[in-house]
Each structure stands twice: as C-alpha cells, then as structure tokens.
Amino acid sequence: MRFKTSLLKVPKHQDLTCCVAWTSADDVYSVSDDHAILSWNVLTNETKKVTQLPNDLYPTDIHWFPKNIMPGKQQAISASDFFVLTGTDGRFYLISRMGKIEKKVEAHRGAVLAARWSYDGTALATVGEDGQVKVWSRSGMLRSTLGQSSTPVYSVAWGPDNNVVLYTSGKHLILKSMQAGNAKPLQWKAHEGLILKVDWNPVNNLILSGGEDCKYKVWDGYGRQLYSSAAHEYPVTSVAWTPDGELFATGFFNTLRLCDKAGWSHALEKPSTGSVMNIAWSVDGTQVAGACGNGHVIFAHIIERRLEWKQFELTVASRKKILVRNVTDDAREKLEFRDRIVKVSLLCAHLVVATTSQCYVYSVKNWNTPMIFDLKQSVSLIVQAEKHFLLVDSIGISLYSYEGRFLSAPKYNGLRPNVLNHQTISLSNDTVAIRDKNDEKAVYLFEAHTGKAMADGKPLLHKMEIVEIALDQHGPMPERRVALIDKNRDLYLATVRTFATTHKVVKLAVMIQTMAWNDDTNMLAALQDGHFTVWYYPNAAFVDQALLSKTFLEKDSSEFGKNPLILSFLGCHVTMRRVDGSLVSTSISPYPSILHGYVANARWEEAIRLCRFVKETALWASLAGMAAYARELATAEIAYAAVDEVDKVNYIQYIKEQPSKEARNAEMALFAGSAQDAEGIMLQGGLTFRAIMMHINLYNWDRALELALKYKTHVDTVLGFRQRYLVKFNKTETNKRFQQYADGVEIDWAKIEAKIAMEEEKERDGRKR
C-alpha cells in the first residue's frame, strides 16, 4: 500500500498554503496567506477562485460543518453549506460555500490557531495564542471557556462522544470533559518538544499527535502510549486519521507518510512541497490533500492495497482497477470499474467491491460476471459471512445476499453507523451483533435475514465497557455464541439466543490482546499475556466448565513479537501482524478440525477412533464436551473416562438409567450446571415431582415450595425434607413462608414415601409405554 501523489508544476497560490478541507468526495477548498480561497476538483483537475479574503485576514485553519449529523438531530441548513475559518486577527469566520462571510466573531486575544466542529455539529471548539480553549454554539455564541494554558494552544480535537475536548499545552496533551463539575482534566506529557497537531478518531477512539521533537505518537483515550515513531529529521507539522480509523497520514518538510493505525509505516513520499502544514482526508478515506509551505496543494490517493484469501491474492492497482492472481496456477484477472474504488473485501469465496456509486459482488469461481447494484451513500465498512455480507454507510446498515438481493437493515434507537468498525459489528450466517456506541456495555443482536431484534429488542448487557465483539460462524442459530473483550481485556463468551431467559455469559480468559474465530469450525484463537491460545471447543464453558481448562492449546508467543494482531484463522493456519507491520503465521494440529467435522455429521464412532489414534487429552476433553452437549451419552461416557473424570462417568451412567427422555435431558442440563433449564425441561415433560425434588436436593427451598404450591402437589414432601434438614443441622425455622404452611400441613413420612414410590413407578410406567 502506498500513496500516488500529484503536484502541479507551478503552485496556484502565491504564498504559503496554510490549510485544506474536503467539501465532497472530489472537491477541496484551500486557503493561503495570499488571502485567496481556491476550489479544486480532483476528477477534472479544475481549479477556481472562490473568494478573495480581506488583506488583513491571514487564515490559520479551516473546517467544514460536519456532513454526517447524528440521527434525530435537525439541521437548519445543509450540512456542507458553510465552514469555519480562523485567522491571526483573533476572530473566526463563518463562510458560505460561495465564499461570503456570514458572520465574524471576536474569539481570542492574538491569533486563533485552530477550530473544530463537534461530530454532531452542535458545538465549535477554538484555541488560540492566548492559551484559552473556548466552546461556541453553531451560530457563534460563546458557551464556555473550557481551559486556560500558560502557552499558546496549537491544536484541538473532539472526543468520539462530543463530550470531551483534547487540546495541546506545550509538551502536554489535555483531555477536558464538557460536563460541569466533573473530575479534573486528564493531562500527560506526550512529547519532548512543542506539540503542533493532534487528531482523535471517533471510530477507533485513538489519539494521534505530532510535535517539534520530530516524532508522531498514537495514544488510547486514557493517555496510554500505543506507538511512538523514531525521531525524524524535521518536526511533524501535520497529522490526520482516515475517517474509518484504519490509517493515518503525517506531514513533515518535503515528506508525506502513510501509516497503519498501529503506527508502522506503509509508505513514504518525498515531494518538493516545503513543510506540509495541514492534511485532510476525503470522506471515503481514499484520498488525501495537503497544504504546502511553498504554495502548492498536494493530492495523493492510496494504491497497491493488497488482500489475501486462501490461494487468491488481490491488489488495488489504481483508482479504478484491481488485479487478481491465483497463486496455485498463476491465473490472473484484471477487474476494471467505472468509478473510483472506495472499499474492498475478500472473504468466504467472494469479492465485494464498493465504488463511489455501485457495489460489485464477484465469486472467486467466476470473475467475468459480477452482481452489480447501485449505492445511495459512500460505503465506510464491508463485513462478510458465508451466506451474505453487510455494508455500512452514513445512513445505516444494509444486508445483501451474494446474489445482490437486499435482505434487511438492522437498526435501533441511537445507532451511529458512522463509528462502526470490524471490532464493534460482527456478522454470521443468521445473526448481526452491534456494540452500542452510546452505551458501550450493550450489544444489540438481530436476525440477519429479517433485521428483527432478538430478545424483544433488549441488548446483551455486560458489566464493563466492551471494546471488541465477534460472532462464531458455524452451527445452528440456537448454538450461536458471541465472544466479547471488555475494557479490562478479559475475554467472555455469551449465548445469543435467550429463550425467555437472560443471556449466559462465561469468562474464558484474562489479558487478551486480540482474538479470531476459525472460518471452518467454532475454534477460537487469542493472544493472551505472552501466550498464543486456541480453544478447540469454547462451548464447553456452557456444558462443563471444568472441561474448559483441558480443551485448549497454549504456546509461547514471544516469536510473534510484542502486541501482534491476529488477522485471520483459516483452516489450521493463523496469520498475525507484528507491531512493525510484518506478517507471521503459525499452524495448529489438523485433528481438532477433523473432530469438529465428525461431530457436525453425527459420526460419533469415527470421532472416538480419531481420539484413540491421536491420544491427546485436549481432543478427548473436546469430544466429551461435544457429546455431552449433543446428549450422546455413550460417547460422553467413553470420552470422560479417557480424561479420568470418574465422578462424571458415574453420573452419566446414572443419567442413562433414567426412565424417560425428558428426565435424561433434564439431568444433562443439570450436569451442565443449569438448574433453570433442567426445571423447564421437567415441567414441560410433566415431571413436576422430579423438578421439586431437584430443588430440594439443591437446597433451593423457596423454589421447591413455590412449585409445590403452584401445582398443588407434594407440599408435605417439601415441608418434610425441610424439617429433616433443620433437625440435621440443629436449626430452627426462620423462613416465614415455611412457618405459615408448617402449621396447616401434617408431616406423615409413611404417606410421603408412598407418594414418592408412586411417582417413581409412574415414571417407569411411562418409559414402558
């Protein structure tokens, strides 16, 4: 991946170009010390003067009013009709698209150095030489002076939720909340020299800074450093994230650099521009414009973006051309498009290409006849699953089949599609999961084909803020699971289907850096505190949690370097990217995948033979969990015996002796630790007495009495066993409900034992019938 730059031989501006801003996907405004505002069209290469500013107005920054207004917000005028321009005269100006100054506001003593609209367009932040940080209404009315610094403030940025402002103060960065009476600002020393530029991306929630120490750095929203570049030859004069947060660009003297969000460099260009004073990305993140110290405006677009899937290698060769190569037979295809390519995704035997106006869907078996349909908005994200894919744009989320047929548009109140990425939205064959930006503890779940919300629209709620979600890709919908990584970097597995109960959430591991599901089976890979871990059967957490510690592979991850990122888990191969951008891969045993295949097709005998051949505890433990989940008791008994779980073998033998299928299923649910599910199965099968006895044996006295009263049976049995329990432990009755019924019910053990014998006989007779 690299930049292809374009630069005119003679600059259009007569003096230093101080700032640039995109007004559409193909149009840029530039402002210079020659007082001219120029409009550039990258398609036609036309340049025209918009207006000539007053001679005493020397501009410092420009920012267009945001286009993507949050849902539910009303706007009085078109989102791209005006922009804010700051000047050295201490004012900021609201200027229309045609160049007319609509309003000028006295803002700071000395120059106004930067201004930024909030993402929802409701507020404007300005900073200046006087060290003040001010927040204004959209119409230019002062709301508050947010901060005061002893040095000039050179740059400002809004947080993703529009309630925190980031600004510079000498060598420090400061995060200040907009909420009155909040905790004191978060401040940290970020550079060894003056900080000149900052940017904060709303999608990945990462902060980018550059300064006179000739370094650029990446920080998280809590001020923790994630990356620091080496010192360059010149100060970093400009930095900017792409809208989707996957890349960023930095500008120096005669230098333009393209970097991954992790910090490592994709490409370096050395144009003759002088210092790159300001950088701005187009709304689709494919093009960048730079304001240059020698009066030029430099344009660059991303080319040679590479994707791989199995034997296919894909390269975006130019704005409108993709080259595909099959490495097995060296067959090559050239795909050409009418419009500029915006997003590309290659997965699940399909290539999805979004241009500025259309979406193309190719099968890897046929590159000649793609499915094509029109797009209303520029696509910001493509997510693929085996049977369908979704597109995210500024309006919402749309699901399509690979035949190009529209399926659904999942949505909920407060959905902000413009801040979704691969970590916060996940797709499987039957489910869509979305992490809510407004409440980061909530995950909304939808049926993929209908867009209907699951659990009556109620989200899955976690106790901590969630940073990453991922749905497993195989198995039927009732068995769907979603993996969650929270703010503490703990990994959890949760059920998707609730069946009138709450979501079950089980903790798998701690200190997780990155994770990925396997494409062929429901194995889960993760990097965990110096170890690479693969759970062969993570669903064991819901079957027998004691098995979980026996069903994974773990090996040292030092060979992958510090903080690697898992890119894919295809078949038996895991591909990771190191912190320096290089790719490394590792492989796991093929036997777990084969075992999954046997179990999926109910070939239990072959599964047992495979485990006997391999003789690995992890494989036997995985088979035990799979068999227990499938109620395949004979296989479960053999597998548990192989891992020396004698008590569970005995319990399985007890389950096999139960007289009815409902009783066996209920005991298996109890075996998995779910008394609630076991009760439901028993009551549905008419086994009321067994349900009551289960709660007695579990000492759930209140529930046992509740069932006895509800079904008007065995009240004396519950009271009798409760009495025995109290006598055994030398206690007196304190439960008011039991006290209430103890006086009115006679405890006759002969009658109770006769009723119990009759119930057992009834179950045996039901089995015979």
VENQUI-V132392 format. One record per residue. N is the residue number from 0. PSI is psi as a letter, one per 40 degrees, with the letter a starting at -180 (* if undefined). Layout:
# VENQUI-V132392
n & psi
N & PSI
N & PSI
This chain:
# VENQUI-V132392
n & psi
0 & h
1 & i
2 & h
3 & h
4 & i
5 & h
6 & h
7 & i
8 & d
9 & h
10 & i
11 & d
12 & i
13 & e
14 & a
15 & h
16 & h
17 & d
18 & i
19 & i
20 & h
21 & h
22 & e
23 & a
24 & e
25 & e
26 & h
27 & i
28 & h
29 & i
30 & h
31 & i
32 & e
33 & e
34 & e
35 & i
36 & h
37 & i
38 & h
39 & h
40 & h
41 & e
42 & d
43 & e
44 & f
45 & i
46 & h
47 & i
48 & h
49 & d
50 & i
51 & h
52 & i
53 & i
54 & d
55 & e
56 & h
57 & h
58 & i
59 & d
60 & i
61 & i
62 & h
63 & i
64 & h
65 & i
66 & d
67 & g
68 & i
69 & i
70 & h
71 & e
72 & h
73 & i
74 & h
75 & d
76 & i
77 & i
78 & d
79 & f
80 & e
81 & i
82 & i
83 & h
84 & h
85 & i
86 & i
87 & e
88 & e
89 & e
90 & i
91 & i
92 & h
93 & h
94 & h
95 & i
96 & d
97 & e
98 & e
99 & h
100 & h
101 & d
102 & i
103 & h
104 & h
105 & h
106 & d
107 & i
108 & h
109 & a
110 & i
111 & h
112 & d
113 & i
114 & i
115 & h
116 & i
117 & i
118 & d
119 & e
120 & e
121 & e
122 & i
123 & h
124 & h
125 & i
126 & i
127 & a
128 & d
129 & e
130 & e
131 & i
132 & h
133 & i
134 & h
135 & i
136 & i
137 & d
138 & e
139 & e
140 & h
141 & h
142 & d
143 & i
144 & h
145 & d
146 & i
147 & h
148 & i
149 & e
150 & i
151 & i
152 & h
153 & d
154 & i
155 & i
156 & i
157 & i
158 & i
159 & d
160 & e
161 & e
162 & e
163 & h
164 & h
165 & h
166 & i
167 & i
168 & g
169 & b
170 & e
171 & i
172 & i
173 & h
174 & h
175 & h
176 & i
177 & e
178 & h
179 & i
180 & e
181 & i
182 & i
183 & i
184 & i
185 & h
186 & h
187 & i
188 & h
189 & d
190 & i
191 & e
192 & a
193 & h
194 & h
195 & d
196 & i
197 & i
198 & i
199 & h
200 & h
201 & e
202 & d
203 & e
204 & f
205 & i
206 & h
207 & h
208 & i
209 & i
210 & a
211 & e
212 & e
213 & f
214 & i
215 & i
216 & i
217 & h
218 & i
219 & i
220 & e
221 & e
222 & e
223 & h
224 & h
225 & d
226 & i
227 & h
228 & i
229 & i
230 & h
231 & a
232 & d
233 & i
234 & i
235 & h
236 & e
237 & i
238 & i
239 & h
240 & i
241 & i
242 & d
243 & e
244 & e
245 & d
246 & i
247 & i
248 & i
249 & i
250 & h
251 & a
252 & h
253 & f
254 & h
255 & h
256 & h
257 & h
258 & i
259 & i
260 & d
261 & e
262 & d
263 & i
264 & h
265 & d
266 & i
267 & h
268 & i
269 & g
270 & i
271 & g
272 & e
273 & a
274 & h
275 & h
276 & d
277 & i
278 & h
279 & h
280 & i
281 & i
282 & d
283 & e
284 & e
285 & e
286 & i
287 & i
288 & i
289 & h
290 & h
291 & i
292 & d
293 & e
294 & e
295 & i
296 & h
297 & h
298 & i
299 & i
300 & i
301 & h
302 & i
303 & f
304 & h
305 & h
306 & i
307 & i
308 & h
309 & b
310 & e
311 & h
312 & h
313 & h
314 & h
315 & g
316 & d
317 & a
318 & d
319 & f
320 & h
321 & h
322 & h
323 & h
324 & h
325 & h
326 & e
327 & d
328 & e
329 & f
330 & h
331 & i
332 & i
333 & h
334 & h
335 & i
336 & i
337 & d
338 & i
339 & h
340 & h
341 & d
342 & i
343 & h
344 & h
345 & h
346 & i
347 & f
348 & f
349 & i
350 & h
351 & h
352 & h
353 & h
354 & a
355 & d
356 & e
357 & i
358 & h
359 & h
360 & h
361 & i
362 & i
363 & e
364 & e
365 & h
366 & e
367 & d
368 & g
369 & i
370 & h
371 & h
372 & i
373 & i
374 & i
375 & d
376 & i
377 & h
378 & h
379 & e
380 & h
381 & h
382 & h
383 & i
384 & a
385 & d
386 & e
387 & i
388 & i
389 & i
390 & h
391 & h
392 & a
393 & e
394 & d
395 & a
396 & h
397 & h
398 & h
399 & i
400 & i
401 & e
402 & e
403 & e
404 & h
405 & h
406 & d
407 & i
408 & g
409 & h
410 & i
411 & i
412 & h
413 & e
414 & h
415 & g
416 & d
417 & e
418 & e
419 & i
420 & a
421 & e
422 & d
423 & e
424 & h
425 & i
426 & h
427 & a
428 & d
429 & e
430 & i
431 & h
432 & h
433 & h
434 & h
435 & h
436 & d
437 & d
438 & g
439 & e
440 & e
441 & h
442 & h
443 & h
444 & h
445 & i
446 & h
447 & d
448 & d
449 & d
450 & e
451 & h
452 & h
453 & i
454 & f
455 & f
456 & e
457 & h
458 & i
459 & h
460 & h
461 & i
462 & e
463 & i
464 & h
465 & h
466 & d
467 & i
468 & i
469 & h
470 & i
471 & i
472 & e
473 & i
474 & i
475 & i
476 & d
477 & d
478 & e
479 & h
480 & i
481 & h
482 & h
483 & h
484 & h
485 & a
486 & d
487 & e
488 & f
489 & i
490 & h
491 & i
492 & h
493 & i
494 & i
495 & d
496 & h
497 & d
498 & f
499 & e
500 & i
501 & i
502 & h
503 & h
504 & h
505 & h
506 & h
507 & d
508 & i
509 & i
510 & f
511 & h
512 & d
513 & i
514 & i
515 & h
516 & i
517 & i
518 & d
519 & d
520 & i
521 & f
522 & i
523 & h
524 & i
525 & i
526 & h
527 & h
528 & f
529 & e
530 & i
531 & h
532 & h
533 & h
534 & h
535 & d
536 & g
537 & d
538 & e
539 & d
540 & d
541 & e
542 & d
543 & g
544 & d
545 & d
546 & d
547 & d
548 & e
549 & e
550 & f
551 & i
552 & h
553 & h
554 & i
555 & h
556 & e
557 & d
558 & e
559 & e
560 & a
561 & h
562 & f
563 & i
564 & h
565 & h
566 & d
567 & i
568 & g
569 & h
570 & b
571 & e
572 & h
573 & h
574 & h
575 & i
576 & h
577 & i
578 & d
579 & e
580 & e
581 & i
582 & h
583 & i
584 & i
585 & i
586 & i
587 & i
588 & i
589 & e
590 & d
591 & d
592 & d
593 & d
594 & d
595 & d
596 & d
597 & d
598 & d
599 & d
600 & e
601 & f
602 & g
603 & d
604 & d
605 & d
606 & d
607 & d
608 & d
609 & d
610 & d
611 & d
612 & d
613 & d
614 & f
615 & h
616 & d
617 & d
618 & d
619 & d
620 & d
621 & d
622 & d
623 & d
624 & d
625 & d
626 & d
627 & d
628 & d
629 & e
630 & f
631 & g
632 & d
633 & d
634 & d
635 & d
636 & d
637 & d
638 & d
639 & d
640 & d
641 & d
642 & e
643 & f
644 & g
645 & d
646 & d
647 & d
648 & d
649 & d
650 & d
651 & d
652 & d
653 & d
654 & d
655 & d
656 & e
657 & i
658 & e
659 & i
660 & d
661 & d
662 & d
663 & d
664 & d
665 & d
666 & d
667 & d
668 & d
669 & d
670 & d
671 & e
672 & e
673 & g
674 & d
675 & d
676 & d
677 & d
678 & d
679 & d
680 & d
681 & d
682 & d
683 & d
684 & e
685 & e
686 & g
687 & d
688 & d
689 & d
690 & d
691 & d
692 & d
693 & d
694 & d
695 & d
696 & d
697 & e
698 & f
699 & g
700 & d
701 & d
702 & d
703 & d
704 & d
705 & d
706 & d
707 & d
708 & d
709 & d
710 & e
711 & f
712 & i
713 & f
714 & d
715 & d
716 & d
717 & d
718 & d
719 & d
720 & d
721 & d
722 & d
723 & d
724 & d
725 & d
726 & d
727 & d
728 & e
729 & f
730 & i
731 & i
732 & h
733 & e
734 & h
735 & d
736 & d
737 & d
738 & d
739 & d
740 & e
741 & d
742 & d
743 & e
744 & h
745 & h
746 & h
747 & h
748 & d
749 & d
750 & d
751 & d
752 & d
753 & d
754 & d
755 & d
756 & d
757 & d
758 & d
759 & d
760 & d
761 & d
762 & d
763 & d
764 & d
765 & d
766 & d
767 & d
768 & *
